[in-house]
């Protein structure tokens, strides 16, 4: 995988996740469910979508399965709602992914957490991490139809 994990500030590592046509949504949840929460990852790049589909089909196909991304306030910019579809409550988060960097093997520890913690500590998370996430125990687990995100 790329060095975007370490160079995430560099614009050449940024990938757009702007909602619109060609967006494929994935559920990002725990590999071994413990906390029972999740979030939505919108992908637009065909190579990223193909790689995510590969992970969904066989989680052991790669070790580069952690989502390295940047989040921003808001539930999804109007095109979709960043929801927790794993908990059974379909709660809507007050944050959403705005930049996807890559699927990586590891991130720095300060980026590791879980969606519920980020929600409960959003101000602090944004200040300390500049919105960067890389939850070690989470990966893409299925495609999500846009109808689930309304």
Backbone torsions as a table, in degrees:
resi	resn	phi	psi	omega
1	UNK	NA	178.5	-172.8
2	UNK	-87.8	174.5	176.9
3	UNK	-86.0	12.1	-177.9
4	UNK	-59.2	-26.6	177.0
5	UNK	-54.5	-43.7	-176.8
6	UNK	-93.4	-18.5	-176.2
7	UNK	-113.1	30.0	-171.5
8	UNK	-61.9	-19.0	177.6
9	UNK	-75.9	-26.4	-178.0
10	UNK	-68.4	130.8	-176.2
11	UNK	-65.5	-22.0	-178.6
12	UNK	-73.6	-9.0	177.5
13	UNK	-96.2	-14.6	-174.5
14	UNK	-75.0	139.3	175.5
15	UNK	-123.2	136.5	-177.9
16	UNK	-70.5	143.0	171.0
17	UNK	-126.3	24.7	-179.4
18	UNK	-60.1	124.2	180.0
19	UNK	-61.3	150.1	178.9
20	UNK	156.5	-163.2	179.6
21	UNK	-67.3	146.0	-179.3
22	UNK	86.6	0.9	178.4
23	UNK	-84.7	132.6	173.3
24	UNK	-116.5	130.9	-176.8
25	UNK	-101.7	139.5	178.4
26	UNK	-127.5	146.0	172.5
27	UNK	-85.3	129.5	175.6
28	UNK	-109.4	114.1	-178.3
29	UNK	-139.9	177.8	-176.0
30	UNK	-67.6	143.3	176.3
31	UNK	-66.8	-46.1	174.2
32	UNK	-119.5	98.3	-173.3
33	UNK	-52.5	128.2	176.2
34	UNK	-136.1	-54.1	179.5
35	UNK	-82.1	-28.1	176.5
36	UNK	74.0	30.8	177.4
37	UNK	-121.7	170.5	-175.9
38	UNK	-159.9	172.3	173.4
39	UNK	-147.8	171.5	-176.0
40	UNK	-103.4	134.0	176.1
41	UNK	-114.0	112.2	174.0
42	UNK	-86.7	130.4	177.9
43	UNK	-122.7	143.0	179.5
44	UNK	-121.5	-26.5	-177.2
45	UNK	-76.6	126.0	-178.4
46	UNK	-56.3	-36.4	178.5
47	UNK	-67.7	-38.9	177.2
48	UNK	-66.2	-42.3	178.8
49	UNK	-61.9	-45.7	178.8
50	UNK	-60.9	-41.9	179.8
51	UNK	-66.4	-41.6	177.7
52	UNK	-62.6	-41.8	177.6
53	UNK	-62.2	-36.8	177.0
54	UNK	-62.6	-42.7	178.3
55	UNK	-64.6	-44.1	179.6
56	UNK	-60.5	-41.7	-178.8
57	UNK	-68.9	-36.6	-178.7
58	UNK	-152.5	98.1	-176.3
59	UNK	-59.0	-24.4	-179.7
60	UNK	-90.3	8.3	-178.8
61	UNK	-72.7	-15.2	-178.8
62	UNK	-157.7	156.8	171.6
63	UNK	-95.8	-12.3	179.0
64	UNK	-86.7	77.9	-175.6
65	UNK	-127.3	1.2	176.3
66	UNK	-78.9	133.0	178.2
67	UNK	-80.0	116.0	174.6
68	UNK	-100.9	116.4	-172.9
69	UNK	-154.1	171.0	174.5
70	UNK	-117.4	139.7	177.9
71	UNK	-112.0	163.6	175.0
72	UNK	-140.2	164.5	177.8
73	UNK	-66.9	151.4	-179.8
74	UNK	109.0	155.3	-173.2
75	UNK	-91.0	0.9	175.6
76	UNK	147.7	8.7	173.1
77	UNK	76.1	14.7	176.0
78	UNK	92.0	-24.6	-179.2
79	UNK	-82.3	-26.7	179.1
80	UNK	-157.3	167.1	175.7
81	UNK	-111.2	129.8	174.9
82	UNK	-75.5	103.8	-174.0
83	UNK	-114.5	155.4	170.7
84	UNK	-93.1	96.1	-177.8
85	UNK	-88.2	-6.4	-178.3
86	UNK	-85.9	-28.1	-172.8
87	UNK	-78.4	-12.7	-176.4
88	UNK	88.1	-11.3	-178.2
89	UNK	-94.9	-17.9	-174.8
90	UNK	53.4	35.9	179.1
91	UNK	-63.5	147.2	-178.9
92	UNK	-98.1	126.8	178.3
93	UNK	-77.7	156.1	177.2
94	UNK	-95.1	22.1	177.7
95	UNK	-145.7	162.3	178.9
96	UNK	-154.8	161.0	178.9
97	UNK	-75.3	128.6	177.4
98	UNK	-113.1	-22.1	176.6
99	UNK	-141.3	129.2	173.5
100	UNK	-105.2	130.4	-179.4
101	UNK	-98.3	-52.6	-177.5
102	UNK	-178.1	170.0	166.3
103	UNK	-92.8	126.6	-172.8
104	UNK	-128.3	165.9	177.7
105	UNK	-79.0	-35.4	-174.8
106	UNK	-156.8	154.5	172.3
107	UNK	-126.7	170.5	175.2
108	UNK	-67.9	151.6	-171.1
109	UNK	-58.8	-33.8	-177.4
110	UNK	-64.8	-18.7	178.0
111	UNK	-89.1	-9.4	-179.1
112	UNK	-84.0	129.5	175.8
113	UNK	-169.2	-139.7	176.5
114	UNK	-154.1	158.3	-176.1
115	UNK	-56.1	-42.2	-178.6
116	UNK	-63.5	-41.3	178.3
117	UNK	-62.1	-44.2	179.2
118	UNK	-60.5	-44.5	178.7
119	UNK	-58.8	-45.9	-176.9
120	UNK	-73.1	-17.9	-176.6
121	UNK	-132.2	37.4	-170.9
122	UNK	-59.7	-45.0	-179.4
123	UNK	-58.7	-47.8	-180.0
124	UNK	-64.6	-42.3	-179.7
125	UNK	-60.1	-46.3	-178.4
126	UNK	-64.9	-38.1	-179.8
127	UNK	-70.4	-46.4	-175.5
128	UNK	-76.9	-35.3	-172.0
129	UNK	-113.0	1.9	-176.8
130	UNK	53.5	29.8	177.4
131	UNK	81.1	4.8	-179.3
132	UNK	-76.4	135.7	174.8
133	UNK	-128.5	152.8	176.3
134	UNK	-168.3	72.7	-173.2
135	UNK	-75.3	115.5	-172.5
136	UNK	-60.6	-34.5	-174.5
137	UNK	-94.0	8.6	-174.9
138	UNK	-119.7	148.3	173.5
139	UNK	-155.6	175.8	175.7
140	UNK	-69.2	133.2	-177.5
141	UNK	-121.0	-18.5	174.7
142	UNK	-168.5	159.8	170.8
143	UNK	-74.8	151.5	178.6
144	UNK	-123.3	128.5	176.4
145	UNK	-75.4	142.0	-178.1
146	UNK	-56.0	-29.3	-179.8
147	UNK	-62.4	-24.3	178.2
148	UNK	-77.6	-11.3	-171.1
149	UNK	-112.3	18.3	179.8
150	UNK	-94.7	NA	NA
